[in-house]
Amino acid sequence: MFENQPKGLFALALANTGERFGYYTMLAVFALFLRANYGLSPALAGTIYSAFLMFVYFFPLFGGMLADKFGFGRMVTTGIIIMFAGYLLLSVPLGGNTFALIVMLAALLLIGFGTGLFKGNLQVMVGDLYNDPKYKDKRDAGFSIFYMAINIGALFAPTAAIKIKEYAENTLGYSSNDAYHFSFAVACVSLILSIAIYYIFRSTFRHTEGGSKKKDQAADVAVEELSKEETKQRIVALCLVFAVVIFFWMAFHQNGLSLTYFADEFTANSASGLQAMCFDVWNLVAIIFIVYGLFSVFQSKTSKGRGIACAVVILAVAFLCWKYSQLSGSIDVSAPIFQQFNPFYVVALTPVSMAIFGSLAAKGKEPSAPRKIAYGMIVAAVAYALMAFGSFGLPMPQTVMGADGNPVAVHVADVTPNLLISVYLILTFGELLLSPMGISFVSKVAPPKYKGMMMGGWFVATAIGNQLVVVGGLLWGAVPLWVCWSVFLAVCLIAAIFMFVMMKRLEKVC
């Protein structure tokens, strides 16, 4: 899995891991913070949440344009600095008045713009590592590893957000609303770690940073090899893919909005026994070690390697048994913690996904990237079909007026946590089919002269999908829950059908 990959991949992946950890720590509690701190309705909180996600993924278009002119490495560094300023501003507890709201919105704008300079350009640099012919056939695997690293950061984020907030409340004595800002401050620390990793290991990927005369000349030569017609075909194919993934992200990123509302208001807030084990991030890490250890047992080329892998598996199993023996009664389950399951599944299932597609590739039967994307849309539809089925008969969301005069959501049902855990598993299968393969497809198909812009286009599609996330907030409390989930089921199915209709045209440029 990790063999014969360029060294720069691991450095860039780790730099991205640190940044994503901070981002997802903030995002894990952001929608709940908006409602609690400013007394916003679900719809208005959803509007701000989705607009922020839109800007985070829209600005990479401009970041890509700037990088095509000034270099990818320069934009990555500038982006980290701007993001740091935004997170620092967001970390200051200013209360819930109008001034605090304006400062918060300014912080979100800085974070969005900084991410736009950082995220897409870092991924272009990853793609350029595979321009070397000896790494050409490792591109999809490389992006799967890169995507897995992103989710390692995201895996620990919900736990970090909850624990730091609880520490600020219980130990430092901050109010519940002010304590949220300590979760946001984590991002500042993680960005310092990211920039340190970037510069310490810069020598392994410096040739991909661009911005030099030599690099520009090399790009010009590459562009001359493409006719205008071929360039047009590639751009059209990419735009068709962008149109489809809009609807995936619209559905997928409900994890931070309507699915979090569901966790907060309709899901049991306690768990016991084996179910309680799922909510401890270290238990999930142990399972990840077991998965990777078992793969190493069968893939290792030396007896020593197999022995070490066996020892890792045995220790991880022993750890889980010990943790189970320590259980006593039930544990509290906080709504943001459910967001750890998606990154957990990504990290745990990436080697499984790579093994399956590697086996199919060896037989000449691996689906093309566009076909994987279409399958991913179908899988996402299945996830929301399960949510719709599990929501039949549930009451409408309810709110009451709190002591401060702001509306407060009411916990009205105790649906088993297994529903959301299962839905996140299915959504993750769809994500693994769509996201890393889509990014790989863009890096492979984009005309060399427009690499930054086309990667930015991928993020613009994501941005539009993120803006449409607001649909979940608008539907929340306005229609029965099963209708809300059926909307996302329908859009995913329609997008999948469109993808299959355009398949021949898309596969022509692969």
C-alpha positions as CSV (number, residue, x, y, z in Angstrom):
1,M,0.0,0.0,0.0
2,F,2.7,2.5,1.0
3,E,5.5,1.0,-1.1
4,N,7.0,2.7,-4.1
5,Q,5.3,6.0,-3.4
6,P,7.2,9.4,-3.8
7,K,8.5,10.6,-0.4
8,G,6.9,14.0,-0.9
9,L,3.5,12.4,-0.7
10,F,3.9,11.6,3.0
11,A,5.2,15.1,3.9
12,L,2.4,16.8,2.1
13,A,-0.2,14.4,3.5
14,L,1.1,15.1,7.1
15,A,1.0,18.9,6.5
16,N,-2.5,18.6,5.4
17,T,-3.4,16.3,8.4
18,G,-2.5,19.0,10.8
19,E,-4.6,21.7,9.0
20,R,-7.6,19.4,8.7
21,F,-7.5,18.4,12.4
22,G,-7.9,22.0,13.3
23,Y,-10.6,22.6,10.7
24,Y,-12.7,19.6,11.7
25,T,-12.3,20.4,15.4
26,M,-13.9,23.7,14.8
27,L,-16.5,22.3,12.4
28,A,-17.6,19.5,14.9
29,V,-19.2,22.0,17.2
30,F,-19.8,25.0,14.9
31,A,-23.5,24.5,14.0
32,L,-24.4,23.9,17.7
33,F,-22.3,27.0,18.7
34,L,-24.2,29.2,16.3
35,R,-27.5,28.2,17.8
36,A,-26.3,28.3,21.4
37,N,-24.2,31.5,21.3
38,Y,-26.3,33.7,19.1
39,G,-29.8,32.1,19.6
40,L,-30.2,31.5,15.8
41,S,-32.9,29.3,14.4
42,P,-31.9,26.0,12.7
43,A,-32.5,27.6,9.3
44,L,-30.4,30.7,9.9
45,A,-27.6,28.7,11.6
46,G,-27.7,26.4,8.6
47,T,-27.4,29.3,6.3
48,I,-24.2,30.6,8.0
49,Y,-22.8,27.1,8.2
50,S,-23.4,26.3,4.6
51,A,-22.2,29.7,3.4
52,F,-18.9,29.1,5.3
53,L,-18.5,25.7,3.7
54,M,-19.2,27.3,0.4
55,F,-16.4,29.9,0.8
56,V,-14.0,27.3,2.1
57,Y,-14.4,25.4,-1.2
58,F,-15.0,28.3,-3.6
59,F,-11.9,30.3,-2.9
60,P,-9.6,27.5,-4.2
61,L,-10.6,28.6,-7.7
62,F,-8.9,32.0,-7.1
63,G,-6.1,30.2,-5.2
64,G,-5.5,28.0,-8.2
65,M,-5.5,31.0,-10.6
66,L,-2.9,32.8,-8.3
67,A,-0.8,29.6,-8.0
68,D,-0.8,29.1,-11.8
69,K,0.9,32.6,-12.0
70,F,2.9,32.8,-8.7
71,G,3.6,29.2,-7.8
72,F,1.8,26.6,-5.6
73,G,4.2,26.6,-2.7
74,R,4.0,30.3,-2.2
75,M,0.2,30.2,-2.1
76,V,0.2,27.3,0.4
77,T,2.4,29.2,2.8
78,T,0.4,32.4,2.5
79,G,-2.8,30.4,3.0
80,I,-1.6,29.0,6.3
81,I,-0.8,32.5,7.6
82,I,-4.2,33.9,6.7
83,M,-6.0,30.8,8.2
84,F,-4.1,31.3,11.4
85,A,-5.3,34.9,11.7
86,G,-8.9,33.7,11.1
87,Y,-8.8,31.0,13.7
88,L,-7.1,33.3,16.2
89,L,-9.9,35.8,15.8
90,L,-12.5,33.0,16.2
91,S,-10.8,31.9,19.4
92,V,-11.6,35.1,21.3
93,P,-14.8,34.8,23.4
94,L,-16.8,38.1,22.8
95,G,-20.3,37.0,23.8
96,G,-23.3,36.8,21.6
97,N,-24.0,40.4,20.6
98,T,-24.0,42.0,17.2
99,F,-20.3,43.0,17.4
100,A,-19.3,39.4,18.3
101,L,-21.3,38.1,15.3
102,I,-19.5,40.5,12.9
103,V,-16.1,39.5,14.3
104,M,-17.1,35.8,13.8
105,L,-18.1,36.4,10.2
106,A,-14.8,38.2,9.5
107,A,-12.9,35.3,11.0
108,L,-14.9,32.9,8.8
109,L,-14.0,35.0,5.7
110,L,-10.3,34.8,6.6
111,I,-10.4,31.1,7.2
112,G,-12.2,30.5,3.9
113,F,-9.8,32.6,1.9
114,G,-6.7,31.1,3.5
115,T,-8.1,27.6,2.9
116,G,-8.6,28.6,-0.7
117,L,-4.9,29.3,-1.1
118,F,-3.8,26.2,0.8
119,K,-6.1,23.2,0.1
120,G,-6.4,23.0,-3.7
121,N,-2.8,24.0,-4.4
122,L,-1.4,21.4,-1.9
123,Q,-3.4,18.8,-3.8
124,V,-2.0,20.0,-7.2
125,M,1.5,19.5,-5.7
126,V,0.5,15.9,-4.7
127,G,-0.7,15.3,-8.3
128,D,2.6,16.7,-9.8
129,L,4.6,14.2,-7.8
130,Y,3.2,11.6,-10.2
131,N,4.3,13.3,-13.4
132,D,7.5,11.2,-13.0
133,P,6.9,8.1,-15.2
134,K,8.0,5.8,-12.5
135,Y,5.1,6.9,-10.3
136,K,2.5,7.2,-13.0
137,D,0.6,4.0,-12.1
138,K,0.6,4.9,-8.4
139,R,-1.5,8.1,-8.8
140,D,-4.9,6.7,-7.6
141,A,-3.3,4.8,-4.7
142,G,-1.4,8.0,-3.8
143,F,-4.5,10.1,-3.6
144,S,-6.2,7.4,-1.5
145,I,-3.3,7.6,1.0
146,F,-3.4,11.4,0.9
147,Y,-7.2,11.3,1.6
148,M,-6.7,8.8,4.4
149,A,-4.2,11.2,6.0
150,I,-6.8,14.0,5.9
151,N,-9.2,11.8,7.8
152,I,-6.7,10.9,10.5
153,G,-6.8,14.5,11.5
154,A,-10.6,14.5,11.3
155,L,-10.9,11.3,13.4
156,F,-9.6,13.0,16.5
157,A,-11.3,16.3,15.9
158,P,-14.7,15.6,17.5
159,T,-13.2,14.2,20.7
160,A,-10.8,17.1,20.9
161,A,-13.6,19.6,20.5
162,I,-15.7,18.0,23.2
163,K,-12.9,17.4,25.7
164,I,-11.5,20.9,25.3
165,K,-14.9,22.5,25.7
166,E,-15.6,20.4,28.8
167,Y,-12.2,21.4,30.2
168,A,-12.9,25.1,29.7
169,E,-16.3,24.7,31.4
170,N,-15.5,22.4,34.3
171,T,-11.9,23.4,35.1
172,L,-11.4,26.9,33.9
173,G,-15.0,28.0,34.8
174,Y,-16.0,29.5,31.5
175,S,-19.7,29.6,30.5
176,S,-21.0,26.9,28.1
177,N,-21.0,29.4,25.2
178,D,-17.6,30.9,25.8
179,A,-16.1,27.4,26.2
180,Y,-16.7,26.7,22.5
181,H,-13.9,29.2,21.6
182,F,-11.3,26.9,23.2
183,S,-12.3,24.3,20.6
184,F,-11.7,26.8,17.9
185,A,-8.2,27.7,19.3
186,V,-7.1,24.1,18.6
187,A,-6.8,25.1,14.9
188,C,-4.2,27.7,15.7
189,V,-1.9,25.1,17.3
190,S,-2.5,22.5,14.5
191,L,-1.6,25.1,11.8
192,I,1.7,25.7,13.5
193,L,2.4,22.0,13.3
194,S,1.4,21.9,9.7
195,I,3.8,24.7,8.6
196,A,6.6,23.1,10.6
197,I,6.1,19.8,8.8
198,Y,5.9,21.5,5.4
199,Y,9.2,23.3,5.8
200,I,11.1,20.5,7.5
201,F,10.4,18.1,4.7
202,R,10.2,20.6,1.9
203,S,13.2,19.1,0.0
204,T,11.1,16.0,-0.8
205,F,8.5,18.0,-2.9
206,R,10.1,21.3,-3.7
207,H,10.2,20.5,-7.4
208,T,6.3,20.7,-7.4
209,E,6.0,24.1,-5.9
210,G,6.1,26.0,-9.2
211,G,6.7,29.7,-9.6
212,S,10.1,29.4,-11.3
213,K,11.0,30.2,-14.9
214,K,12.1,26.6,-15.5
215,K,8.8,25.3,-14.2
216,D,6.8,27.7,-16.4
217,Q,8.8,26.6,-19.5
218,A,8.1,23.0,-18.7
219,A,4.4,23.7,-18.4
220,D,4.4,25.5,-21.7
221,V,5.9,22.5,-23.4
222,A,3.3,20.3,-22.0
223,V,0.5,22.6,-23.2
224,E,1.8,22.5,-26.7
225,E,1.3,18.8,-26.8
226,L,-2.5,19.2,-26.5
227,S,-4.6,20.4,-29.4
228,K,-7.4,22.9,-28.8
229,E,-10.0,20.2,-29.4
230,E,-8.4,17.9,-26.8
231,T,-8.1,20.7,-24.3
232,K,-11.8,21.5,-24.8
233,Q,-12.8,17.8,-24.5
234,R,-11.0,17.6,-21.2
235,I,-12.4,20.7,-19.7
236,V,-16.0,19.7,-20.8
237,A,-15.5,16.3,-19.2
238,L,-14.3,17.9,-16.0
239,C,-17.2,20.3,-15.9
240,L,-19.6,17.4,-16.3
241,V,-18.0,15.7,-13.3
242,F,-18.1,18.9,-11.3
243,A,-21.9,19.2,-12.0
244,V,-22.5,15.8,-10.5
245,V,-20.4,16.0,-7.4
246,I,-22.3,19.2,-6.4
247,F,-25.1,16.9,-5.3
248,F,-22.9,14.5,-3.5
249,W,-21.5,17.2,-1.2
250,M,-24.9,18.6,-0.7
251,A,-26.0,15.3,0.8
252,F,-22.7,14.3,2.4
253,H,-22.1,17.5,4.4
254,Q,-25.4,17.1,6.2
255,N,-23.1,15.4,8.7
256,G,-22.4,18.8,10.2
257,L,-25.9,20.1,10.0
258,S,-29.1,18.1,9.8
259,L,-27.5,14.9,10.8
260,T,-26.0,16.6,13.8
261,Y,-29.4,18.1,14.6
262,F,-30.7,14.6,14.4
263,A,-28.0,13.3,16.8
264,D,-28.7,16.2,19.2
265,E,-32.6,16.0,19.2
266,F,-33.5,12.5,18.2
267,T,-30.7,10.1,19.1
268,A,-30.2,8.5,22.5
269,N,-27.7,10.5,24.5
270,S,-26.3,7.6,26.4
271,A,-24.8,4.2,25.5
272,S,-23.6,1.1,27.3
273,G,-21.8,-2.2,26.7
274,L,-20.3,-2.7,23.2
275,Q,-22.1,0.3,21.9
276,A,-20.4,2.5,24.4
277,M,-17.0,1.2,23.1
278,C,-17.8,2.9,19.7
279,F,-17.7,6.4,21.2
280,D,-14.1,6.2,22.6
281,V,-11.8,7.4,19.8
282,W,-8.9,5.2,21.2
283,N,-11.0,2.1,20.7
284,L,-11.5,3.1,17.1
285,V,-7.7,3.7,16.8
286,A,-7.2,0.1,18.1
287,I,-9.5,-1.2,15.4
288,I,-7.5,0.7,12.8
289,F,-4.3,-1.0,14.0
290,I,-6.0,-4.4,13.8
291,V,-7.0,-3.7,10.2
292,Y,-3.6,-2.5,9.1
293,G,-1.9,-5.2,11.1
294,L,-3.9,-7.9,9.4
295,F,-3.1,-6.5,6.0
296,S,0.6,-6.4,6.9
297,V,0.5,-10.1,8.0
298,F,-0.5,-11.1,4.5
299,Q,1.4,-8.5,2.5
300,S,4.7,-8.4,4.4
301,K,7.6,-9.9,2.5
302,T,9.7,-10.9,5.5
303,S,9.0,-13.1,8.5
304,K,10.1,-10.3,10.8
305,G,7.6,-8.0,9.3
306,R,4.8,-10.6,9.7
307,G,5.8,-11.1,13.3
308,I,5.7,-7.4,14.1
309,A,2.3,-7.2,12.4
310,C,1.0,-10.1,14.5
311,A,2.2,-8.5,17.7
312,V,0.4,-5.3,16.8
313,V,-2.8,-7.1,16.2
314,I,-2.5,-9.0,19.5
315,L,-1.8,-5.9,21.4
316,A,-4.7,-4.0,19.9
317,V,-7.1,-6.9,20.6
318,A,-5.8,-7.1,24.2
319,F,-6.3,-3.3,24.6
320,L,-9.9,-3.6,23.4
321,C,-10.6,-6.4,25.8
322,W,-9.1,-4.4,28.7
323,K,-11.2,-1.4,27.8
324,Y,-14.3,-3.5,27.7
325,S,-13.5,-4.9,31.1
326,Q,-13.4,-1.3,32.5
327,L,-16.9,-0.5,31.3
328,S,-19.3,0.3,34.1
329,G,-22.9,1.5,33.5
330,S,-23.6,3.8,30.7
331,I,-21.7,6.8,29.2
332,D,-23.0,10.1,27.9
333,V,-23.1,10.6,24.2
334,S,-22.7,14.1,22.8
335,A,-24.0,14.9,19.4
336,P,-20.7,16.1,17.8
337,I,-19.0,12.8,18.6
338,F,-20.9,11.1,15.8
339,Q,-18.7,13.1,13.3
340,Q,-15.7,10.9,14.3
341,F,-17.2,7.8,12.5
342,N,-16.8,9.1,9.0
343,P,-13.0,9.7,9.2
344,F,-12.7,6.5,11.2
345,Y,-14.3,4.5,8.4
346,V,-12.2,6.3,5.8
347,V,-8.9,5.4,7.5
348,A,-10.0,1.9,8.3
349,L,-11.5,1.1,4.9
350,T,-8.9,2.8,2.7
351,P,-6.6,-0.3,2.6
352,V,-9.7,-2.5,1.9
353,S,-10.7,-0.2,-0.9
354,M,-7.2,-0.2,-2.4
355,A,-6.9,-4.0,-2.2
356,I,-10.3,-4.4,-4.0
357,F,-9.5,-2.0,-6.8
358,G,-5.9,-3.3,-7.0
359,S,-7.2,-6.8,-7.5
360,L,-9.7,-5.6,-10.1
361,A,-6.9,-3.7,-11.9
362,A,-4.7,-6.8,-12.0
363,K,-7.6,-8.5,-13.8
364,G,-8.2,-5.6,-16.1
365,K,-11.6,-5.0,-14.6
366,E,-11.1,-1.9,-12.5
367,P,-13.9,0.7,-13.1
368,S,-12.9,4.1,-14.5
369,A,-12.8,7.1,-12.2
370,P,-16.1,8.5,-13.7
371,R,-17.8,5.1,-13.1
372,K,-16.6,5.0,-9.5
373,I,-18.1,8.5,-9.0
374,A,-21.4,7.3,-10.3
375,Y,-21.4,4.3,-8.0
376,G,-20.6,6.6,-5.1
377,M,-23.8,8.6,-5.8
378,I,-25.8,5.4,-5.7
379,V,-24.3,4.5,-2.4
380,A,-25.0,7.9,-0.9
381,A,-28.7,7.4,-2.0
382,V,-28.8,4.2,-0.1
383,A,-27.6,5.9,3.1
384,Y,-30.4,8.4,3.0
385,A,-32.9,5.7,2.2
386,L,-31.9,4.1,5.5
387,M,-32.3,7.5,7.3
388,A,-35.8,7.9,5.8
389,F,-36.8,4.4,6.8
390,G,-35.4,4.9,10.3
391,S,-37.3,8.2,10.7
392,F,-40.8,7.0,9.9
393,G,-43.1,7.8,12.8
394,L,-40.8,10.2,14.6
395,P,-42.3,13.5,15.8
396,M,-41.4,16.9,14.3
397,P,-38.4,18.8,15.9
398,Q,-39.4,21.0,18.8
399,T,-38.0,24.1,20.5
400,V,-38.7,26.0,23.7
401,M,-37.6,29.4,24.9
402,G,-34.6,29.3,27.2
403,A,-33.9,31.5,30.2
404,D,-32.0,34.0,28.1
405,G,-34.9,34.3,25.7
406,N,-33.3,32.3,22.9
407,P,-35.0,29.2,21.4
408,V,-33.5,25.9,22.6
409,A,-33.9,22.6,20.8
410,V,-35.7,19.8,22.7
411,H,-34.6,16.2,22.8
412,V,-37.8,14.5,21.7
413,A,-36.7,10.8,21.0
414,D,-34.1,8.2,21.8
415,V,-33.4,6.5,18.4
416,T,-30.6,4.0,18.7
417,P,-27.1,5.5,17.9
418,N,-26.6,2.5,15.5
419,L,-28.8,4.3,12.9
420,L,-26.3,7.2,12.5
421,I,-23.3,4.9,12.9
422,S,-24.6,2.7,10.0
423,V,-25.5,5.7,7.8
424,Y,-22.0,7.2,8.3
425,L,-20.6,3.8,7.2
426,I,-22.6,3.8,4.0
427,L,-21.8,7.4,3.2
428,T,-18.1,6.7,3.7
429,F,-18.3,3.9,1.1
430,G,-19.7,6.5,-1.3
431,E,-17.1,9.1,-0.3
432,L,-14.2,6.6,-1.0
433,L,-15.6,5.9,-4.4
434,L,-16.1,9.6,-5.3
435,S,-13.7,12.0,-3.5
436,P,-10.1,10.6,-3.8
437,M,-10.9,9.2,-7.2
438,G,-12.4,12.6,-8.3
439,I,-9.3,14.5,-7.2
440,S,-7.1,12.0,-8.9
441,F,-9.2,12.3,-12.1
442,V,-8.9,16.1,-12.1
443,S,-5.1,16.0,-11.6
444,K,-4.8,13.5,-14.5
445,V,-7.2,15.0,-17.0
446,A,-6.7,18.7,-16.4
447,P,-4.8,20.5,-19.2
448,P,-1.3,21.3,-17.8
449,K,-1.7,25.0,-18.3
450,Y,-4.9,25.0,-16.3
451,K,-4.1,22.6,-13.5
452,G,-4.6,25.1,-10.7
453,M,-7.8,26.4,-12.2
454,M,-9.3,23.0,-12.8
455,M,-8.5,21.8,-9.3
456,G,-10.1,25.0,-8.2
457,G,-13.1,24.0,-10.3
458,W,-13.4,20.8,-8.3
459,F,-13.6,22.9,-5.2
460,V,-16.1,25.3,-6.7
461,A,-18.4,22.3,-7.4
462,T,-17.8,21.3,-3.7
463,A,-18.6,24.9,-2.7
464,I,-21.9,24.9,-4.6
465,G,-22.8,21.6,-3.0
466,N,-21.9,23.0,0.4
467,Q,-24.1,26.0,-0.2
468,L,-26.9,23.7,-0.9
469,V,-26.3,22.0,2.5
470,V,-28.6,24.8,3.7
471,V,-31.5,22.8,2.3
472,G,-31.2,20.5,5.4
473,G,-31.5,23.5,7.7
474,L,-34.5,24.9,5.8
475,L,-36.3,21.5,5.8
476,W,-35.5,20.9,9.5
477,G,-38.8,21.3,11.4
478,A,-40.7,22.3,8.2
479,V,-41.4,18.8,6.9
480,P,-41.5,15.3,8.4
481,L,-38.0,13.9,8.9
482,W,-38.4,11.1,6.4
483,V,-39.3,13.7,3.7
484,C,-36.1,15.7,4.6
485,W,-34.0,12.6,4.0
486,S,-35.9,11.6,0.9
487,V,-34.9,14.9,-0.8
488,F,-31.2,13.9,-0.5
489,L,-32.0,10.4,-1.7
490,A,-33.7,11.8,-4.8
491,V,-30.9,14.2,-5.8
492,C,-28.2,11.5,-5.4
493,L,-30.2,9.1,-7.6
494,I,-30.8,11.8,-10.3
495,A,-27.1,12.7,-10.3
496,A,-26.1,9.0,-10.7
497,I,-28.4,8.6,-13.6
498,F,-26.9,11.7,-15.3
499,M,-23.4,10.3,-14.7
500,F,-24.2,7.0,-16.4
501,V,-25.9,8.8,-19.4
502,M,-22.6,10.8,-19.9
503,M,-20.3,7.9,-19.2
504,K,-18.9,7.3,-22.7
505,R,-18.0,10.9,-23.1
506,L,-16.3,11.0,-19.7
507,E,-14.3,7.7,-20.2
508,K,-13.1,9.0,-23.5
509,V,-10.6,11.4,-21.8
510,C,-9.4,8.9,-19.1
